[in-house]
Amino acid sequence: MLTAYFVANQKYEEARELTYIQFPSRFVYHSDDKTWTPRKHGTAIGRLIYVHPTAGDKYYLRILLNVVKDAFDFEDLCTVVGNGTAPTVNSEERNHDDGEQVIIGDKFMIPRTDHPHESISNAAYPDFVSKYLNRAYLTERAILSPTNVSAHEINSYLLPKVPSAEKEFLSSDSVAFESTPE
């Protein structure tokens, strides 16, 4: 059906004004010869095809099919954003396991210092000591941490700044049957 859509875009001028999802509203698909032809009477409700986001490339193709008009081939779908390619690391500098290089702007980077937890905390929670009771202030910010150890280190830096008495609560993941009363 998708390749027939490309052919119909080349053949019919009015087809170029429709996305793939809108196509069934003005065109009829003939499965016997795998072609799309213009509807002779009225319109029909288009199809909405669901693809789960974890399906990867299939999901992104469906998203593009909701947006792109006037596509004559698959390359036209791929070149919607930029020139169809993402910047990659120089092939001499990477091995086969490396992915694509993503360039992050300087305004999103926290400069390296001798006290990284302080830098991260100050960037995410400026003026923490005076605003720690403000729920909106806390919920609209987050520090993304790659490991639980890093999260614990950042929490250990921030929590002593809250003026209160410290109390430790212990927990366990499971209870052994030997220690439970019968």
C-alpha positions in Angstrom: 0.0 0.0 0.0 2.8 2.4 0.8 4.6 2.0 -2.6 1.2 2.4 -4.3 0.8 5.6 -2.4 4.1 6.8 -3.8 2.9 5.9 -7.4 -0.4 7.7 -6.8 1.4 10.9 -5.7 3.3 10.8 -9.0 0.2 10.1 -11.0 -2.5 12.3 -9.4 -2.1 16.0 -8.7 -4.7 16.0 -5.9 -2.9 13.2 -4.1 0.0 15.4 -3.3 -2.2 17.5 -1.0 -2.9 14.5 1.3 -0.8 12.7 3.9 -0.8 8.9 3.8 -3.3 8.8 6.7 -5.7 11.1 4.8 -5.4 9.2 1.6 -8.3 6.7 2.1 -10.7 9.7 2.5 -10.3 10.6 -1.2 -8.8 7.5 -2.8 -9.7 3.8 -3.0 -7.1 1.0 -2.7 -7.5 -1.9 -5.1 -5.7 -4.9 -3.6 -6.0 -7.0 -6.8 -3.7 -4.7 -8.8 -2.2 -2.8 -5.8 -3.2 0.7 -6.9 -4.9 3.7 -5.5 -7.5 5.5 -7.6 -9.6 8.6 -6.9 -13.0 8.1 -5.2 -15.9 8.7 -7.6 -18.5 9.5 -4.9 -18.2 11.2 -1.5 -15.5 10.7 1.0 -14.7 8.0 3.6 -13.2 8.2 7.0 -9.4 7.7 6.9 -7.6 5.0 8.8 -5.6 5.6 11.9 -3.0 2.9 12.3 -1.6 2.4 15.8 2.0 1.5 16.3 3.5 1.3 19.8 6.5 3.7 20.4 8.7 0.7 21.3 8.4 -0.6 17.7 11.2 1.8 16.8 11.5 2.5 13.1 8.0 1.4 12.4 6.7 3.9 14.9 8.7 6.8 13.5 7.6 5.9 9.9 4.0 6.1 11.1 4.7 9.5 12.6 6.2 10.7 9.3 3.2 9.3 7.4 0.9 11.6 9.5 2.9 14.7 8.5 4.5 14.3 5.1 2.6 15.2 1.9 3.8 14.9 -1.7 6.1 11.9 -1.2 7.1 10.2 -4.4 9.4 7.6 -2.7 10.8 6.4 0.6 13.6 8.9 0.4 11.1 11.8 0.5 9.9 10.5 3.9 13.5 10.3 5.2 14.5 13.8 4.2 11.8 15.6 6.1 14.1 16.7 8.9 17.4 18.3 7.8 19.0 16.4 5.0 17.9 13.0 6.3 21.1 12.2 8.2 22.3 12.9 11.7 25.9 13.9 12.4 28.1 11.0 13.3 31.4 10.4 14.9 34.3 10.2 12.4 34.6 6.5 11.4 38.3 6.4 12.4 37.5 7.5 15.9 34.7 5.0 16.7 34.2 1.3 16.8 31.2 -0.7 15.6 29.5 -0.5 19.0 29.4 3.3 19.0 26.2 5.1 18.1 25.7 8.5 16.7 27.2 11.7 18.2 24.7 14.0 19.7 25.9 17.6 20.1 24.6 19.3 23.3 24.7 23.1 23.4 26.8 24.8 26.0 23.8 26.4 27.7 22.8 22.8 28.8 26.2 21.9 30.1 27.4 22.4 33.7 31.1 23.3 33.9 33.5 20.9 35.5 34.5 21.9 39.1 36.1 20.3 42.1 32.7 20.0 43.7 30.4 18.4 41.1 27.5 17.7 43.4 27.4 21.4 44.4 27.5 22.5 40.8 24.7 20.1 39.7 22.5 21.0 42.7 23.0 24.7 42.2 22.2 24.4 38.5 19.0 22.4 39.1 17.9 24.1 42.4 19.2 27.6 42.6 18.4 29.2 46.0 17.4 25.8 47.4 17.8 26.8 51.1 15.1 29.5 50.9 12.7 27.6 48.5 12.9 23.9 49.7 9.3 24.2 51.2 7.8 25.4 47.8 6.3 22.2 46.3 6.1 23.7 42.8 9.8 24.7 43.0 10.8 21.1 43.7 8.4 19.4 41.3 9.2 21.4 38.3 12.9 20.5 38.5 14.8 17.2 38.4 18.3 15.9 38.4 18.7 13.0 36.1 21.3 10.5 37.4 22.8 7.6 35.5 23.1 5.4 38.7 21.6 5.0 42.1 25.0 5.7 43.6 25.1 9.1 41.9 21.5 9.9 43.0 22.4 8.9 46.6 25.5 11.2 46.5 23.5 14.2 45.3 20.8 13.5 47.9 23.4 13.3 50.6 24.7 16.7 49.5 21.2 18.4 49.4 19.4 16.9 52.4 21.7 18.4 55.1 20.8 21.8 53.7 17.2 21.3 54.9 17.0 22.7 58.4 15.5 19.8 60.4 16.3 17.0 62.7 17.6 14.0 60.8 16.0 10.6 61.4 17.0 7.4 59.7 14.5 4.7 58.7 15.7 1.2 57.8 14.1 -1.2 55.4 14.7 -4.5 53.8 13.8 -6.0 50.5 12.4 -9.3 51.8 11.6 -11.1 55.0 13.2 -14.5 55.7 10.7 -17.3 56.6 13.0 -18.4 59.5 12.5 -15.0 61.3 8.7 -14.9 61.1 6.6 -16.3 64.0 4.4 -19.3 63.2 
